[in-house]
């Protein structure tokens, strides 16, 4: 574990912060190519990316604090919890809201913009490397050979647990490679976004079974799993809507 990569005076720069910055830069550079390919304005990309960064980081931090950290824990060491730990679904929701507002103001097709932003998926596996280095978002106790403890984690644990950060890093690396390969397929607008929503929802539903997740009103199901189910259904509905629309006979003119 390397929770702090380097220190400048009294300011500690966490490994998570560094990996998050690298992830955003990589995603931005990849998205520039997609916006150019789809004929979208680069200024729009800058606005959307700013919205995703602000909404993603703020939403993910607030959701993480609500889900993982008690008020007393936060007050005992606020800088520790502010400098590490994000809940990706909280960031996804807030970034989605800002994204929708921006495309509405700019009068751009929402689904065209989301398709162009598909390479942002690369951010997720890079950010999960940061989670692993600082020791947060780990899983439930495990006796598997690759289970490990996080004595300096957030929160710390000496018990061997599932390194769910690595599971998600590997899963989203595969998702990114798949999305990158199919992004140029001649498919209707919104299809690629629907596929990403389905994959994202499925991944989070399954990985939550290995975490000490906040329970929902449904026994055995966490809050994050319910939100992920909504994401999954949204993706399925979008793909079905496209298929139904494509099967409708096009009106001809006499």
KAJO-V132022 format. One record per pair of residues at least 24 apart in sequence whose ideal C-beta (glycine too) atoms are under 7 Angstrom apart, sorted by the first residue. I is the first residue (numbers start at 0). J is the second residue. Records with the same first field share a line. If there is no record, write none. Layout:
I->J + J
This chain:
0->132 + 134 + 149 + 151
1->132
2->83 + 132 + 133 + 134 + 151
13->82 + 83 + 133
14->129 + 132 + 133
15->83 + 129 + 130 + 132 + 133
16->82
18->125 + 126 + 128 + 129
19->126 + 129
21->125
22->121 + 122 + 125 + 126
23->52 + 122
25->121 + 125
26->118 + 119 + 121 + 122
29->118 + 121
30->115 + 116 + 118 + 119
33->115 + 117 + 118
34->115
37->111 + 115
39->115
43->105 + 107
46->101
47->98 + 101 + 112 + 116
50->94 + 97 + 98 + 101
51->94 + 98 + 119
53->97
54->90 + 93 + 94 + 96 + 97
55->90 + 93 + 94
56->90
57->93
58->89 + 90 + 92 + 93 + 94
59->85 + 86 + 87 + 89 + 90
60->85
61->89
62->86 + 88 + 89
63->89
66->213
79->153
80->153
83->133 + 135 + 153
84->135 + 153
87->123
88->203 + 223 + 226 + 227
108->188
110->188 + 189 + 192
111->188
113->192
114->188 + 189 + 191 + 192
117->178 + 182 + 191 + 195
118->179
120->171 + 174 + 175 + 178 + 195
121->175
123->171
124->168 + 171 + 172 + 175
127->164 + 167 + 168 + 171
128->168
130->164
131->162 + 164 + 165
136->163 + 164
137->161 + 162 + 163 + 164
138->163 + 209 + 210
139->209 + 210 + 211
161->209
163->206 + 209 + 210
166->206
167->206
170->202
171->202
174->198
187->241 + 245
189->237 + 241
190->238 + 241
192->237
193->234 + 237 + 238
194->234
196->230 + 231 + 233 + 234 + 237
197->231 + 234 + 235
199->230
200->227 + 228 + 230 + 231 + 234
201->231
203->227
204->228 + 231
